[in-house]
């Protein structure tokens, strides 16, 4: 549909493969399916990083507020440990040190960049997904599963920390 002002023009469009490429519908579907998996996992990673950063901010603020309160040393130490664990987790997930395209020489890419690179490799007008690309996706997927489990373990520590905060009758604002 094309709309400019009040009139709307509607036309059917048929997308055809590039002439000279001998690919089946199944080839195109396999390419699309793998790219969708890559985008979904990369998007989830970025959402988890953003969530982690918010948690780190809350933990730092909680620890700071408790500095003047007697009897909270252990809670502060636990909060500070979780902050360090979440920051270490993030460092294994995304490369935050690179500020320009040239920085990839100085800093190793992390899993998010590897997913994006793989998507770019697959996203071609030739829809054949190679065994190497499938294997690389599986490798990245397995790495991400381990990173998710590591974050889940940290989140279990947060549950314990919240219980300790409640036991100490310390109110929180979330």
Buried (B, 14 or more C-beta within 10 A) or exposed (E): EEEEEEEEEEEEEEEEBEEEEEBEEEBBEBBBEBBEBBBEBBEEBEEBBEEBEEBBEBBEEBBEBBEEEEEBEEBBEBBEBBBEBBEEBBEEBBBEEBEEEEEEEEEEBBBBBBBBBBBEBBBEEEBBBEEEBEEBBEEBBEBBEEBBEBBEEBBEBBEEBEEBBEEEEBEEEE
